[in-house]
């Protein structure tokens, strides 16, 4: 990853609320298991968005980050 992209990611991370920063760190630390979990069937985008909304309402930020990870994984595969 080039330095500019790395700096942009750090800047974005720093403005996140602490709860979401913790969730992002958890994903980074457990990347292998999260990769394994998201490899299942593709989930329709609207369904993922609905799950994200429900997780946000519950303040389940780890679930939000995992769902976003799944959405990106599905888009790229």
PyMOL Python script that loads the backbone (N, CA, C, O; Angstrom):
from pymol import cmd

cmd.read_pdbstr("""\
ATOM      1  N   UNK A   1       0.848  -1.170   0.000  1.00  0.00           N
ATOM      2  CA  UNK A   1       0.000   0.000   0.000  1.00  0.00           C
ATOM      3  C   UNK A   1       0.892   1.231   0.000  1.00  0.00           C
ATOM      4  O   UNK A   1       1.855   1.307   0.763  1.00  0.00           O
ATOM      5  N   UNK A   2       0.574   2.184  -0.848  1.00  0.00           N
ATOM      6  CA  UNK A   2       1.423   3.366  -0.914  1.00  0.00           C
ATOM      7  C   UNK A   2       1.184   4.264   0.308  1.00  0.00           C
ATOM      8  O   UNK A   2       0.170   4.142   0.997  1.00  0.00           O
ATOM      9  N   UNK A   3       2.119   5.147   0.553  1.00  0.00           N
ATOM     10  CA  UNK A   3       2.099   5.977   1.752  1.00  0.00           C
ATOM     11  C   UNK A   3       0.874   6.890   1.792  1.00  0.00           C
ATOM     12  O   UNK A   3       0.278   7.074   2.854  1.00  0.00           O
ATOM     13  N   UNK A   4       0.496   7.460   0.659  1.00  0.00           N
ATOM     14  CA  UNK A   4      -0.663   8.362   0.632  1.00  0.00           C
ATOM     15  C   UNK A   4      -1.946   7.619   1.014  1.00  0.00           C
ATOM     16  O   UNK A   4      -2.749   8.115   1.804  1.00  0.00           O
ATOM     17  N   UNK A   5      -2.125   6.453   0.457  1.00  0.00           N
ATOM     18  CA  UNK A   5      -3.312   5.657   0.771  1.00  0.00           C
ATOM     19  C   UNK A   5      -3.312   5.270   2.251  1.00  0.00           C
ATOM     20  O   UNK A   5      -4.348   5.308   2.916  1.00  0.00           O
ATOM     21  N   UNK A   6      -2.151   4.905   2.745  1.00  0.00           N
ATOM     22  CA  UNK A   6      -2.005   4.543   4.153  1.00  0.00           C
ATOM     23  C   UNK A   6      -2.361   5.727   5.053  1.00  0.00           C
ATOM     24  O   UNK A   6      -3.077   5.561   6.041  1.00  0.00           O
ATOM     25  N   UNK A   7      -1.869   6.909   4.720  1.00  0.00           N
ATOM     26  CA  UNK A   7      -2.166   8.114   5.501  1.00  0.00           C
ATOM     27  C   UNK A   7      -3.660   8.455   5.460  1.00  0.00           C
ATOM     28  O   UNK A   7      -4.229   8.881   6.465  1.00  0.00           O
ATOM     29  N   UNK A   8      -4.290   8.269   4.303  1.00  0.00           N
ATOM     30  CA  UNK A   8      -5.727   8.514   4.187  1.00  0.00           C
ATOM     31  C   UNK A   8      -6.520   7.562   5.088  1.00  0.00           C
ATOM     32  O   UNK A   8      -7.474   7.970   5.750  1.00  0.00           O
ATOM     33  N   UNK A   9      -6.112   6.293   5.104  1.00  0.00           N
ATOM     34  CA  UNK A   9      -6.795   5.319   5.953  1.00  0.00           C
ATOM     35  C   UNK A   9      -6.628   5.672   7.428  1.00  0.00           C
ATOM     36  O   UNK A   9      -7.581   5.564   8.199  1.00  0.00           O
ATOM     37  N   UNK A  10      -5.450   6.083   7.821  1.00  0.00           N
ATOM     38  CA  UNK A  10      -5.208   6.478   9.209  1.00  0.00           C
ATOM     39  C   UNK A  10      -6.061   7.680   9.573  1.00  0.00           C
ATOM     40  O   UNK A  10      -6.640   7.725  10.658  1.00  0.00           O
ATOM     41  N   UNK A  11      -6.142   8.653   8.678  1.00  0.00           N
ATOM     42  CA  UNK A  11      -6.963   9.849   8.928  1.00  0.00           C
ATOM     43  C   UNK A  11      -8.435   9.478   9.101  1.00  0.00           C
ATOM     44  O   UNK A  11      -9.106   9.983  10.001  1.00  0.00           O
ATOM     45  N   UNK A  12      -8.931   8.598   8.242  1.00  0.00           N
ATOM     46  CA  UNK A  12     -10.322   8.154   8.357  1.00  0.00           C
ATOM     47  C   UNK A  12     -10.560   7.423   9.667  1.00  0.00           C
ATOM     48  O   UNK A  12     -11.574   7.635  10.331  1.00  0.00           O
ATOM     49  N   UNK A  13      -9.630   6.569  10.031  1.00  0.00           N
ATOM     50  CA  UNK A  13      -9.739   5.807  11.274  1.00  0.00           C
ATOM     51  C   UNK A  13      -9.796   6.739  12.484  1.00  0.00           C
ATOM     52  O   UNK A  13     -10.582   6.515  13.404  1.00  0.00           O
ATOM     53  N   UNK A  14      -8.978   7.766  12.486  1.00  0.00           N
ATOM     54  CA  UNK A  14      -8.867   8.658  13.636  1.00  0.00           C
ATOM     55  C   UNK A  14     -10.143   9.450  13.909  1.00  0.00           C
ATOM     56  O   UNK A  14     -10.365   9.873  15.044  1.00  0.00           O
ATOM     57  N   UNK A  15     -10.981   9.659  12.906  1.00  0.00           N
ATOM     58  CA  UNK A  15     -12.217  10.412  13.130  1.00  0.00           C
ATOM     59  C   UNK A  15     -13.389   9.518  13.530  1.00  0.00           C
ATOM     60  O   UNK A  15     -14.471  10.016  13.842  1.00  0.00           O
ATOM     61  N   UNK A  16     -13.182   8.213  13.523  1.00  0.00           N
ATOM     62  CA  UNK A  16     -14.249   7.304  13.946  1.00  0.00           C
ATOM     63  C   UNK A  16     -14.463   7.397  15.447  1.00  0.00           C
ATOM     64  O   UNK A  16     -13.524   7.678  16.192  1.00  0.00           O
ATOM     65  N   UNK A  17     -15.693   7.163  15.900  1.00  0.00           N
ATOM     66  CA  UNK A  17     -15.935   7.090  17.340  1.00  0.00           C
ATOM     67  C   UNK A  17     -15.124   5.923  17.939  1.00  0.00           C
ATOM     68  O   UNK A  17     -14.850   4.943  17.246  1.00  0.00           O
ATOM     69  N   UNK A  18     -14.745   6.026  19.209  1.00  0.00           N
ATOM     70  CA  UNK A  18     -13.920   4.980  19.837  1.00  0.00           C
ATOM     71  C   UNK A  18     -14.504   3.571  19.720  1.00  0.00           C
ATOM     72  O   UNK A  18     -13.758   2.607  19.550  1.00  0.00           O
ATOM     73  N   UNK A  19     -15.822   3.443  19.809  1.00  0.00           N
ATOM     74  CA  UNK A  19     -16.447   2.118  19.718  1.00  0.00           C
ATOM     75  C   UNK A  19     -16.198   1.481  18.354  1.00  0.00           C
ATOM     76  O   UNK A  19     -15.957   0.279  18.252  1.00  0.00           O
ATOM     77  N   UNK A  20     -16.259   2.299  17.321  1.00  0.00           N
ATOM     78  CA  UNK A  20     -16.038   1.773  15.966  1.00  0.00           C
ATOM     79  C   UNK A  20     -14.545   1.528  15.748  1.00  0.00           C
ATOM     80  O   UNK A  20     -14.178   0.571  15.066  1.00  0.00           O
ATOM     81  N   UNK A  21     -13.686   2.363  16.307  1.00  0.00           N
ATOM     82  CA  UNK A  21     -12.245   2.110  16.227  1.00  0.00           C
ATOM     83  C   UNK A  21     -11.925   0.740  16.817  1.00  0.00           C
ATOM     84  O   UNK A  21     -11.137  -0.011  16.242  1.00  0.00           O
ATOM     85  N   UNK A  22     -12.525   0.410  17.953  1.00  0.00           N
ATOM     86  CA  UNK A  22     -12.297  -0.898  18.581  1.00  0.00           C
ATOM     87  C   UNK A  22     -12.760  -2.031  17.668  1.00  0.00           C
ATOM     88  O   UNK A  22     -12.083  -3.053  17.547  1.00  0.00           O
ATOM     89  N   UNK A  23     -13.905  -1.849  17.031  1.00  0.00           N
ATOM     90  CA  UNK A  23     -14.420  -2.870  16.118  1.00  0.00           C
ATOM     91  C   UNK A  23     -13.492  -3.054  14.923  1.00  0.00           C
ATOM     92  O   UNK A  23     -13.243  -4.183  14.501  1.00  0.00           O
ATOM     93  N   UNK A  24     -12.985  -1.964  14.381  1.00  0.00           N
ATOM     94  CA  UNK A  24     -12.059  -2.038  13.244  1.00  0.00           C
ATOM     95  C   UNK A  24     -10.777  -2.772  13.663  1.00  0.00           C
ATOM     96  O   UNK A  24     -10.277  -3.624  12.929  1.00  0.00           O
ATOM     97  N   UNK A  25     -10.263  -2.440  14.825  1.00  0.00           N
ATOM     98  CA  UNK A  25      -9.062  -3.131  15.317  1.00  0.00           C
ATOM     99  C   UNK A  25      -9.316  -4.622  15.503  1.00  0.00           C
ATOM    100  O   UNK A  25      -8.450  -5.444  15.203  1.00  0.00           O
ATOM    101  N   UNK A  26     -10.501  -4.972  15.997  1.00  0.00           N
ATOM    102  CA  UNK A  26     -10.836  -6.380  16.185  1.00  0.00           C
ATOM    103  C   UNK A  26     -10.820  -7.105  14.838  1.00  0.00           C
ATOM    104  O   UNK A  26     -10.297  -8.215  14.731  1.00  0.00           O
ATOM    105  N   UNK A  27     -11.391  -6.477  13.823  1.00  0.00           N
ATOM    106  CA  UNK A  27     -11.402  -7.072  12.484  1.00  0.00           C
ATOM    107  C   UNK A  27      -9.979  -7.266  11.973  1.00  0.00           C
ATOM    108  O   UNK A  27      -9.659  -8.312  11.409  1.00  0.00           O
ATOM    109  N   UNK A  28      -9.135  -6.276  12.166  1.00  0.00           N
ATOM    110  CA  UNK A  28      -7.746  -6.375  11.703  1.00  0.00           C
ATOM    111  C   UNK A  28      -7.029  -7.506  12.428  1.00  0.00           C
ATOM    112  O   UNK A  28      -6.300  -8.281  11.809  1.00  0.00           O
ATOM    113  N   UNK A  29      -7.235  -7.600  13.728  1.00  0.00           N
ATOM    114  CA  UNK A  29      -6.565  -8.632  14.522  1.00  0.00           C
ATOM    115  C   UNK A  29      -7.075 -10.034  14.212  1.00  0.00           C
ATOM    116  O   UNK A  29      -6.334 -11.005  14.368  1.00  0.00           O
ATOM    117  N   UNK A  30      -8.319 -10.157  13.777  1.00  0.00           N
ATOM    118  CA  UNK A  30      -8.932 -11.459  13.514  1.00  0.00           C
ATOM    119  C   UNK A  30      -9.283 -11.623  12.037  1.00  0.00           C
ATOM    120  O   UNK A  30     -10.272 -12.269  11.691  1.00  0.00           O
ATOM    121  N   UNK A  31      -8.470 -11.037  11.184  1.00  0.00           N
ATOM    122  CA  UNK A  31      -8.743 -11.007   9.755  1.00  0.00           C
ATOM    123  C   UNK A  31      -8.958 -12.385   9.146  1.00  0.00           C
ATOM    124  O   UNK A  31      -9.832 -12.548   8.295  1.00  0.00           O
ATOM    125  N   UNK A  32      -8.186 -13.372   9.560  1.00  0.00           N
ATOM    126  CA  UNK A  32      -8.312 -14.702   8.959  1.00  0.00           C
ATOM    127  C   UNK A  32      -9.683 -15.313   9.220  1.00  0.00           C
ATOM    128  O   UNK A  32     -10.288 -15.878   8.309  1.00  0.00           O
ATOM    129  N   UNK A  33     -10.177 -15.209  10.440  1.00  0.00           N
ATOM    130  CA  UNK A  33     -11.483 -15.780  10.751  1.00  0.00           C
ATOM    131  C   UNK A  33     -12.598 -14.991  10.074  1.00  0.00           C
ATOM    132  O   UNK A  33     -13.581 -15.575   9.619  1.00  0.00           O
ATOM    133  N   UNK A  34     -12.454 -13.681  10.004  1.00  0.00           N
ATOM    134  CA  UNK A  34     -13.477 -12.859   9.343  1.00  0.00           C
ATOM    135  C   UNK A  34     -13.512 -13.176   7.853  1.00  0.00           C
ATOM    136  O   UNK A  34     -14.589 -13.277   7.265  1.00  0.00           O
ATOM    137  N   UNK A  35     -12.347 -13.334   7.240  1.00  0.00           N
ATOM    138  CA  UNK A  35     -12.305 -13.732   5.825  1.00  0.00           C
ATOM    139  C   UNK A  35     -13.053 -15.045   5.626  1.00  0.00           C
ATOM    140  O   UNK A  35     -13.828 -15.189   4.681  1.00  0.00           O
ATOM    141  N   UNK A  36     -12.822 -15.981   6.501  1.00  0.00           N
ATOM    142  CA  UNK A  36     -13.491 -17.278   6.411  1.00  0.00           C
ATOM    143  C   UNK A  36     -15.010 -17.114   6.545  1.00  0.00           C
ATOM    144  O   UNK A  36     -15.772 -17.728   5.798  1.00  0.00           O
ATOM    145  N   UNK A  37     -15.441 -16.292   7.489  1.00  0.00           N
ATOM    146  CA  UNK A  37     -16.868 -16.110   7.739  1.00  0.00           C
ATOM    147  C   UNK A  37     -17.604 -15.458   6.566  1.00  0.00           C
ATOM    148  O   UNK A  37     -18.753 -15.805   6.294  1.00  0.00           O
ATOM    149  N   UNK A  38     -16.969 -14.534   5.881  1.00  0.00           N
ATOM    150  CA  UNK A  38     -17.662 -13.802   4.817  1.00  0.00           C
ATOM    151  C   UNK A  38     -17.645 -14.518   3.471  1.00  0.00           C
ATOM    152  O   UNK A  38     -18.242 -14.032   2.511  1.00  0.00           O
ATOM    153  N   UNK A  39     -16.976 -15.655   3.384  1.00  0.00           N
ATOM    154  CA  UNK A  39     -16.849 -16.337   2.098  1.00  0.00           C
ATOM    155  C   UNK A  39     -18.090 -17.110   1.668  1.00  0.00           C
ATOM    156  O   UNK A  39     -18.087 -17.709   0.593  1.00  0.00           O
ATOM    157  N   UNK A  40     -19.128 -17.114   2.457  1.00  0.00           N
ATOM    158  CA  UNK A  40     -20.342 -17.840   2.095  1.00  0.00           C
ATOM    159  C   UNK A  40     -21.055 -17.208   0.913  1.00  0.00           C
ATOM    160  O   UNK A  40     -20.475 -16.430   0.156  1.00  0.00           O
ATOM    161  N   UNK A  41     -22.316 -17.557   0.775  1.00  0.00           N
ATOM    162  CA  UNK A  41     -23.118 -17.025  -0.325  1.00  0.00           C
ATOM    163  C   UNK A  41     -23.139 -15.504  -0.307  1.00  0.00           C
ATOM    164  O   UNK A  41     -23.041 -14.873   0.745  1.00  0.00           O
ATOM    165  N   UNK A  42     -23.270 -14.933  -1.504  1.00  0.00           N
ATOM    166  CA  UNK A  42     -23.435 -13.480  -1.587  1.00  0.00           C
ATOM    167  C   UNK A  42     -24.782 -13.103  -0.990  1.00  0.00           C
ATOM    168  O   UNK A  42     -25.784 -13.793  -1.177  1.00  0.00           O
ATOM    169  N   UNK A  43     -24.778 -12.008  -0.279  1.00  0.00           N
ATOM    170  CA  UNK A  43     -26.003 -11.508   0.352  1.00  0.00           C
ATOM    171  C   UNK A  43     -26.438 -10.274  -0.425  1.00  0.00           C
ATOM    172  O   UNK A  43     -25.619  -9.400  -0.707  1.00  0.00           O
ATOM    173  N   UNK A  44     -27.725 -10.193  -0.774  1.00  0.00           N
ATOM    174  CA  UNK A  44     -28.195  -9.011  -1.501  1.00  0.00           C
ATOM    175  C   UNK A  44     -27.853  -7.727  -0.745  1.00  0.00           C
ATOM    176  O   UNK A  44     -27.934  -7.673   0.482  1.00  0.00           O
ATOM    177  N   UNK A  45     -27.474  -6.707  -1.494  1.00  0.00           N
ATOM    178  CA  UNK A  45     -27.039  -5.441  -0.901  1.00  0.00           C
ATOM    179  C   UNK A  45     -28.083  -4.868   0.045  1.00  0.00           C
ATOM    180  O   UNK A  45     -27.739  -4.399   1.130  1.00  0.00           O
ATOM    181  N   UNK A  46     -29.345  -4.898  -0.345  1.00  0.00           N
ATOM    182  CA  UNK A  46     -30.394  -4.328   0.518  1.00  0.00           C
ATOM    183  C   UNK A  46     -30.506  -5.098   1.830  1.00  0.00           C
ATOM    184  O   UNK A  46     -30.743  -4.508   2.884  1.00  0.00           O
ATOM    185  N   UNK A  47     -30.336  -6.398   1.764  1.00  0.00           N
ATOM    186  CA  UNK A  47     -30.393  -7.212   2.982  1.00  0.00           C
ATOM    187  C   UNK A  47     -29.241  -6.846   3.926  1.00  0.00           C
ATOM    188  O   UNK A  47     -29.431  -6.734   5.137  1.00  0.00           O
ATOM    189  N   UNK A  48     -28.053  -6.664   3.356  1.00  0.00           N
ATOM    190  CA  UNK A  48     -26.899  -6.240   4.169  1.00  0.00           C
ATOM    191  C   UNK A  48     -27.190  -4.879   4.790  1.00  0.00           C
ATOM    192  O   UNK A  48     -26.923  -4.671   5.974  1.00  0.00           O
ATOM    193  N   UNK A  49     -27.735  -3.952   4.007  1.00  0.00           N
ATOM    194  CA  UNK A  49     -28.044  -2.620   4.522  1.00  0.00           C
ATOM    195  C   UNK A  49     -29.051  -2.697   5.674  1.00  0.00           C
ATOM    196  O   UNK A  49     -28.927  -1.970   6.659  1.00  0.00           O
ATOM    197  N   UNK A  50     -30.044  -3.578   5.546  1.00  0.00           N
ATOM    198  CA  UNK A  50     -31.029  -3.753   6.618  1.00  0.00           C
ATOM    199  C   UNK A  50     -30.358  -4.286   7.883  1.00  0.00           C
ATOM    200  O   UNK A  50     -30.647  -3.826   8.987  1.00  0.00           O
ATOM    201  N   UNK A  51     -29.459  -5.261   7.712  1.00  0.00           N
ATOM    202  CA  UNK A  51     -28.730  -5.804   8.864  1.00  0.00           C
ATOM    203  C   UNK A  51     -27.856  -4.726   9.511  1.00  0.00           C
ATOM    204  O   UNK A  51     -27.767  -4.643  10.736  1.00  0.00           O
ATOM    205  N   UNK A  52     -27.218  -3.911   8.685  1.00  0.00           N
ATOM    206  CA  UNK A  52     -26.366  -2.828   9.209  1.00  0.00           C
ATOM    207  C   UNK A  52     -27.222  -1.853  10.023  1.00  0.00           C
ATOM    208  O   UNK A  52     -26.825  -1.435  11.111  1.00  0.00           O
ATOM    209  N   UNK A  53     -28.382  -1.496   9.503  1.00  0.00           N
ATOM    210  CA  UNK A  53     -29.263  -0.563  10.217  1.00  0.00           C
ATOM    211  C   UNK A  53     -29.673  -1.132  11.572  1.00  0.00           C
ATOM    212  O   UNK A  53     -29.654  -0.422  12.578  1.00  0.00           O
ATOM    213  N   UNK A  54     -30.045  -2.413  11.599  1.00  0.00           N
ATOM    214  CA  UNK A  54     -30.431  -3.044  12.867  1.00  0.00           C
ATOM    215  C   UNK A  54     -29.264  -3.073  13.846  1.00  0.00           C
ATOM    216  O   UNK A  54     -29.442  -2.822  15.038  1.00  0.00           O
ATOM    217  N   UNK A  55     -28.077  -3.377  13.346  1.00  0.00           N
ATOM    218  CA  UNK A  55     -26.896  -3.406  14.208  1.00  0.00           C
ATOM    219  C   UNK A  55     -26.584  -2.009  14.752  1.00  0.00           C
ATOM    220  O   UNK A  55     -26.201  -1.866  15.913  1.00  0.00           O
ATOM    221  N   UNK A  56     -26.747  -0.991  13.922  1.00  0.00           N
ATOM    222  CA  UNK A  56     -26.530   0.388  14.380  1.00  0.00           C
ATOM    223  C   UNK A  56     -27.523   0.758  15.478  1.00  0.00           C
ATOM    224  O   UNK A  56     -27.158   1.401  16.463  1.00  0.00           O
ATOM    225  N   UNK A  57     -28.766   0.355  15.306  1.00  0.00           N
ATOM    226  CA  UNK A  57     -29.787   0.650  16.314  1.00  0.00           C
ATOM    227  C   UNK A  57     -29.432   0.006  17.657  1.00  0.00           C
ATOM    228  O   UNK A  57     -29.734   0.557  18.715  1.00  0.00           O
ATOM    229  N   UNK A  58     -28.794  -1.160  17.605  1.00  0.00           N
ATOM    230  CA  UNK A  58     -28.390  -1.868  18.829  1.00  0.00           C
ATOM    231  C   UNK A  58     -27.008  -1.427  19.329  1.00  0.00           C
ATOM    232  O   UNK A  58     -26.538  -1.877  20.374  1.00  0.00           O
ATOM    233  N   UNK A  59     -26.375  -0.547  18.565  1.00  0.00           N
ATOM    234  CA  UNK A  59     -25.007  -0.097  18.861  1.00  0.00           C
ATOM    235  C   UNK A  59     -24.027  -1.272  18.876  1.00  0.00           C
ATOM    236  O   UNK A  59     -23.084  -1.308  19.667  1.00  0.00           O
ATOM    237  N   UNK A  60     -24.275  -2.227  17.985  1.00  0.00           N
ATOM    238  CA  UNK A  60     -23.414  -3.395  17.828  1.00  0.00           C
ATOM    239  C   UNK A  60     -22.421  -3.096  16.707  1.00  0.00           C
ATOM    240  O   UNK A  60     -22.576  -3.549  15.573  1.00  0.00           O
ATOM    241  N   UNK A  61     -21.397  -2.320  17.060  1.00  0.00           N
ATOM    242  CA  UNK A  61     -20.474  -1.800  16.051  1.00  0.00           C
ATOM    243  C   UNK A  61     -19.583  -2.879  15.446  1.00  0.00           C
ATOM    244  O   UNK A  61     -19.166  -2.763  14.294  1.00  0.00           O
ATOM    245  N   UNK A  62     -19.291  -3.912  16.203  1.00  0.00           N
ATOM    246  CA  UNK A  62     -18.517  -5.010  15.623  1.00  0.00           C
ATOM    247  C   UNK A  62     -19.315  -5.663  14.499  1.00  0.00           C
ATOM    248  O   UNK A  62     -18.763  -5.976  13.444  1.00  0.00           O
ATOM    249  N   UNK A  63     -20.603  -5.866  14.721  1.00  0.00           N
ATOM    250  CA  UNK A  63     -21.443  -6.437  13.669  1.00  0.00           C
ATOM    251  C   UNK A  63     -21.509  -5.503  12.468  1.00  0.00           C
ATOM    252  O   UNK A  63     -21.469  -5.961  11.326  1.00  0.00           O
ATOM    253  N   UNK A  64     -21.609  -4.216  12.709  1.00  0.00           N
ATOM    254  CA  UNK A  64     -21.636  -3.243  11.606  1.00  0.00           C
ATOM    255  C   UNK A  64     -20.390  -3.388  10.752  1.00  0.00           C
ATOM    256  O   UNK A  64     -20.479  -3.446   9.525  1.00  0.00           O
ATOM    257  N   UNK A  65     -19.231  -3.448  11.389  1.00  0.00           N
ATOM    258  CA  UNK A  65     -17.973  -3.531  10.645  1.00  0.00           C
ATOM    259  C   UNK A  65     -17.871  -4.862   9.903  1.00  0.00           C
ATOM    260  O   UNK A  65     -17.402  -4.897   8.765  1.00  0.00           O
ATOM    261  N   UNK A  66     -18.300  -5.947  10.523  1.00  0.00           N
ATOM    262  CA  UNK A  66     -18.278  -7.246   9.837  1.00  0.00           C
ATOM    263  C   UNK A  66     -19.215  -7.215   8.625  1.00  0.00           C
ATOM    264  O   UNK A  66     -18.865  -7.734   7.565  1.00  0.00           O
ATOM    265  N   UNK A  67     -20.382  -6.622   8.766  1.00  0.00           N
ATOM    266  CA  UNK A  67     -21.316  -6.545   7.641  1.00  0.00           C
ATOM    267  C   UNK A  67     -20.767  -5.686   6.509  1.00  0.00           C
ATOM    268  O   UNK A  67     -20.947  -6.013   5.335  1.00  0.00           O
ATOM    269  N   UNK A  68     -20.108  -4.602   6.854  1.00  0.00           N
ATOM    270  CA  UNK A  68     -19.484  -3.772   5.815  1.00  0.00           C
ATOM    271  C   UNK A  68     -18.378  -4.564   5.129  1.00  0.00           C
ATOM    272  O   UNK A  68     -18.228  -4.498   3.909  1.00  0.00           O
ATOM    273  N   UNK A  69     -17.607  -5.309   5.907  1.00  0.00           N
ATOM    274  CA  UNK A  69     -16.555  -6.173   5.350  1.00  0.00           C
ATOM    275  C   UNK A  69     -17.182  -7.177   4.376  1.00  0.00           C
ATOM    276  O   UNK A  69     -16.660  -7.397   3.284  1.00  0.00           O
ATOM    277  N   UNK A  70     -18.304  -7.784   4.779  1.00  0.00           N
ATOM    278  CA  UNK A  70     -19.001  -8.746   3.916  1.00  0.00           C
ATOM    279  C   UNK A  70     -19.469  -8.072   2.632  1.00  0.00           C
ATOM    280  O   UNK A  70     -19.334  -8.643   1.550  1.00  0.00           O
ATOM    281  N   UNK A  71     -20.017  -6.867   2.739  1.00  0.00           N
ATOM    282  CA  UNK A  71     -20.497  -6.142   1.561  1.00  0.00           C
ATOM    283  C   UNK A  71     -19.348  -5.895   0.581  1.00  0.00           C
ATOM    284  O   UNK A  71     -19.498  -6.104  -0.623  1.00  0.00           O
ATOM    285  N   UNK A  72     -18.209  -5.452   1.097  1.00  0.00           N
ATOM    286  CA  UNK A  72     -17.042  -5.214   0.237  1.00  0.00           C
ATOM    287  C   UNK A  72     -16.536  -6.527  -0.351  1.00  0.00           C
ATOM    288  O   UNK A  72     -16.186  -6.588  -1.530  1.00  0.00           O
ATOM    289  N   UNK A  73     -16.496  -7.573   0.464  1.00  0.00           N
ATOM    290  CA  UNK A  73     -16.044  -8.878  -0.036  1.00  0.00           C
ATOM    291  C   UNK A  73     -16.940  -9.344  -1.195  1.00  0.00           C
ATOM    292  O   UNK A  73     -16.446  -9.783  -2.234  1.00  0.00           O
ATOM    293  N   UNK A  74     -18.246  -9.244  -1.003  1.00  0.00           N
ATOM    294  CA  UNK A  74     -19.176  -9.673  -2.062  1.00  0.00           C
ATOM    295  C   UNK A  74     -19.000  -8.834  -3.327  1.00  0.00           C
ATOM    296  O   UNK A  74     -19.094  -9.362  -4.435  1.00  0.00           O
ATOM    297  N   UNK A  75     -18.749  -7.548  -3.176  1.00  0.00           N
ATOM    298  CA  UNK A  75     -18.565  -6.679  -4.335  1.00  0.00           C
ATOM    299  C   UNK A  75     -17.318  -7.052  -5.120  1.00  0.00           C
ATOM    300  O   UNK A  75     -17.290  -6.903  -6.342  1.00  0.00           O
ATOM    301  N   UNK A  76     -16.292  -7.531  -4.439  1.00  0.00           N
ATOM    302  CA  UNK A  76     -15.013  -7.820  -5.079  1.00  0.00           C
ATOM    303  C   UNK A  76     -14.872  -9.266  -5.535  1.00  0.00           C
ATOM    304  O   UNK A  76     -13.855  -9.628  -6.128  1.00  0.00           O
ATOM    305  N   UNK A  77     -15.863 -10.087  -5.272  1.00  0.00           N
ATOM    306  CA  UNK A  77     -15.777 -11.514  -5.644  1.00  0.00           C
ATOM    307  C   UNK A  77     -16.983 -11.964  -6.409  1.00  0.00           C
ATOM    308  O   UNK A  77     -17.070 -13.129  -6.796  1.00  0.00           O
TER     309      UNK A  77
END
""", "prot")
cmd.dss("prot")
cmd.show_as("cartoon", "prot")
cmd.util.cbc("prot")
cmd.orient("prot")
